Each structure stands twice: as C-alpha cells, then as structure tokens.
Amino acid sequence: MPDCPGVYRYFNKDGVIIYVGKAKNLKRRVSSYFNREHTVYRTSVLVKHIYDLQYTVVNTEEEALDLENSLIKEFQPHYNVLLKDDKSYPWICVTKELYPRVFLTREQLKRGAKYYGPYPKTEVAKALIETLRKIFPLRTCQYNVSRETIESGKHRLCLQYHIKNCEGCCKGLVSPEQYATYIDEVRHILNGDTKLVSEYLMDRMTQLASQLKFEEANELKRKYLLLENYRSRSAVVSPVIHNVDVLSLIRDDNAAYVNYMHVRNGSVVQSITLEYKLQGADADAPSESLMAMAVSEVRSRFADTYKHDRVREVIVNIVPDVEFAEVEFVVPQKGDKRKLLGISLKNAEQYKDEKYKMMEKLNPEQRVTRTLTTLQRDFHLIELPHHIECFDNSNISGTSPVASCVVFRDAKPFKKDYRHFNIKTVEGADDFASMKEVLTRRYTRLVDEGKDLPQLVVLDGGKGQLSAAVEALDAIGLRGKISLIGIAKRLDEIYFPGDSVPLYIDKNSESLKVVQRLRDEAHRFAITFHRKQRSKSQIHSELDDIKGVGDKTKKLLLKQFKSLKRLREASLEDIAAVVGPAKAKLVYEGLRG
C-alpha cells in the first residue's frame, strides 16, 4: 500500500462494507490493524470480520476526511462512528421571484432560492418569520406572480391585503422595486446585519416626524421596536465579531455531541447540534478526530454559507487533528470569544440532557443503570453499587455521642433501613474510635442475621475515618467484600483506603452528586437524633434514676414540692402524704443515697 493520505474500506465475506477509515499514511494505518494485539474488544471483533479491503488515494488529509465522511453517510458501516441525523432542521427560504416569498421549510429544493439557517428549533424560526411579517408587508400566498399574471388579472386580492399585511403583490399594487427594498432588509436581518436596518428605520422615522407625518413615523417606530427586540435576543457578543464559526464537543460513553454556531456581526445566524453514536472500532476515537469529522460535516452541509462568508477563524474547545486550508483554530481563554464558546458548550450540554430526559421517559430504569455504572467506573468498584450505606458521627464536646447510617438503594434513599447508634464504648469526642465501633456493630449484626451487605460504604470524613473503617472491616473479615471511600468536607475530596492522595471529581459529576446527597442525608439524620438525645439529657433528673418511680409519681412530687431541693429537705411523712408510704420510702432513700 502507498505511504500517502487516503481512505480505506473493509469488507466482510458477503462483500458488505463494515468499516471506512481515513489515514495520513495508508500503509502504516492499515497495517496497524493486523500486526498487533488490540486491547479494545470491538476492534478485535472488527479485524476478525475483515475479508477484503479497498483504498482510495487523495492529495491531502482534509480530502481524506471529506471522502470518509461521504462514504460513511452512503454505506452506514456497522463498525463506524455514525452521525445520528434522523431529523431535518428548519430553514428560512427567500425565493427568487418577481415578488419573493419568505417561508419556513425543511427541504432545500428550489433553484435560485436563498436559505438561511438551520435553526435549532422550529419555534425559533417561526418566531423570526412572524417578526419579519410584522415589520414588512411580505406576501404569504403561493401564487405564481409574474408580470403576465398581473396584466391578465388572474389572481384576486386576499384577506391579507384587506387587513393590511400585504400591499397587493398579485395585482401589482406595489412595485417590484419597492418590494425589493423590503426583501433586501429581510436579507440583512437574516444575515445578522440588523444594525443597518435599525439605523435606516430610525433615520426615516426622524425624517417623518420632522415633516409632521406622525402616523407614518409611529408605524416605523413600531417596526423599529420589534427589530430591536429581536436584536436584543439574537446578539450574544460584541458586534465586531463576524464571520466566525464556533464548535464545541462533549461526549459520554455512548455518543459525542458537537454544537455548531455561525456568528455574523455578533449574532448567531446558524446553530445546530450534531450527535455521533460511538460504536464499533471507533468507540474510543480521540476527541480530536471527532472534532475534525464535525468540522468537515458542517463545511459540507453548509457549503452555501461558505460561498458567501469566508470563514478563516474557528473557535473550538478541542483542536482537530486535521489541518484545513486557510482556517485557523482558536481555543480562547477569556473575552467575548470565550463567552461564545461557553454558549456553544451550554447548547451541547442542553442537547445531551434533553436526550437523556427523553430516554428516561421511555425507560425509567435507564437513568438508574447509568448512574450506577458511572459510580462503578469513577470509584473503581467490582460490581454495580445497588446498595450503598453512609455513616456520620455527631457530638458536642463529647456529650451525647451518636452516629447515623443512611441507606441508598439504586441511588435513592431507602429510609426503612436507616439506623441510629448511641456510642457505647468511646469516652469523649473520638470520631475515629466512634466510627470503628459503629461499623463493627452494624456489619457484625448484618452477617449474624444473614442480610445482604452493601457494595459501597461512604464515610463522612477523610483519611482518619477511613483508616478506622478499614480496621473494623478487617476485624470482621469483610475487608475484601465491601468497598470503602471517604468524602472530606472542605473540598469534597474522595479518599480511598491506602491512598494518601485524594481524588477530585468534576463538580458536575453525577457520581459526586450522589455521594454528596448521601453525606448530607447522613449528617441530617445524625444531627436530628443528637438533638433528641441532648434534649432528653437536659430534662433528666435524679427521680428518673430511682427504680419504681414513674412519670406520674414524679409529676405529683414536683407539683407539690416545686423543686428537688425542697423534696430532698422534706420528711418521710410529708412525702407519704402525697404518694403513699411505699413510694415515699423509695423516694426518701433514693434522694439520700
């Protein structure tokens, strides 16, 4: 095979293309499939099914990328990264007629027509068309209006003319030249050049007002305010930024999401999000390659845009691994361009979230499985953590020490299994010893009763609490059967047994959110129990320690003698007069030791 750029195609024994790939050096890339062991299982499976191959030589790596993209779309190979594009996006079409029409469409079929978009949602495109029709008297009919049909009187005036939304194009009541000025201004707005149209409307409004033509001036004021309202919603950065592409890429285990925006004069005039299904041999494809594929895709899909706009700068969060002619890729760190990139990333995240929400509506168990799988991966667990327990201690200067155990099943609180513990063997405020006692009592009991053990135990604390927990599980013989992690309060660091360096998880990670919920729930449960215990200790009296004296006797004595001091000074006969001789003897002897 040649040492040059190109595209290769793998076939199975039935002659079906199962994989298409690009290469900067065809010989090295193709041989790499067959001269080594592959650690990725999917790639190994692909190689086993390769029966034949073909290749095409091209001049540059960019050409290879374009050819690969078109072949994948045509043949949909089983082992390729596939662009999930099962829907068409809405466009706004401006036709090329004597009186051009402006309407919403999902197909680009009309020759000579100019298309603007695509728009991420139909509602956005509809709102824009509605705004344009409020500003300009655009025709909405589908008549084929020509000079011949106007002269023959073929068409009749419709309701839109009578309610003054149209100036009667079908009858020639407005000149093509005057109507063309409306279309020119519409094109400016759709191109993002709203500033020129706003300035024109303001100047014209001022002229009419100076000529005392207040009704005409007021109509232009209405259009000006509508346009400014649209401008305020569409302009996202400084208008000095123009003819710039923005692409941002995020990914999860199953797909990559690339948001594309085209910016002209500070306004986003095109925006879509592409989804690439990660499967087959390219499931572990580097993000740089996916970004290159996305750049090639949008430049192919929106070729009409690039005919008019020479886009030389592309703002990205990941630089693609392919060079494109006359294009500079920029990863901004601050300023308006960084703000633009942030907006693009937010749109990609929103697309992903909406996809997950839709999937969860169809299959509610899918979210649970995804969450548990994420926990298993992030915390290096042997099995899915369907059962998680979290422990927390609570005391004030060593008084009334208690602990709590909260239980999550399938990442949700399972309050029936929550447990409180009074610390029995530890004197003073020793969190480490308290943690050891509680875990020993908890899991000794579970083992004795034959109940299921958790796959993961979370401790509210750092290395000290974790070491105490390890000692407790070692003593019971459960060290290898239960996974342990500790979460520190200050920065939410995650500690693992035997590792002094904590793990810092992304603040938006689903795993960290579950652990934080566990920690907060354990803390709440422990504090509530501690308050109850403290309240009991504060209303405790010496009468509570006398065997045979209940609440009723205590109330009668305190009602009569008002305080323990007076009760202690009272004679046996005085006490007997209130509660009888038998109870009086117990109280009298109990208070005097």
Secondary structure, 3 states (H helix, E strand, C coil): CCCCCEEEEEECCCCCEEEEEEECCHHHHHHCCCCCCCCCHHHHHHHHHCCEEEEEECCCHHHHHHHHHHHHHHHCCCCCCEEECCCCCCEEEECCCCCCCEEEECCCCCCCCEEECCCCCHHHHHHHHHHHHHHCCCCCCCCCCCHHHHHHCCCCCCHHHHCCCCCCHHHCCCCHHHHHHHHHHHHHHHCCCHHHHHHHHHHHHHHHHHCCCHHHHHHHHHHHHHHHHHHHHHECCCCCCCCEEEEEEEECCCEEEEEEEEEECCEEEEEEEEEEECCHHHCCCCHHHHHHHHHHHHHHHCHHHHHHCCCCEEEECCCCCCCCCCCEEECCCCHHHHHHHHHHHHHHHHHHHHHHHHHHHHCCHHHHHHHHHHHHHHCCCCCCCCEEEEEEEEEECCEEEEEEEEEEECCEECHHHCEEEECCCCCCCCHHHHHHHHHHHHHHHHHHHCCCCCCEEEEECCHHHHHHHHHHHHHHCCCCCCEEEEECCCCCCEECCCCCCCECCCCCCHHHHHHHHHHHHHHHHHHHHHHHHHHHHHCCCHHHHCCCCCHHHHHHHHHHHCCHHHHHHCCHHHHHHHHCHHHHHHHHHHHCC
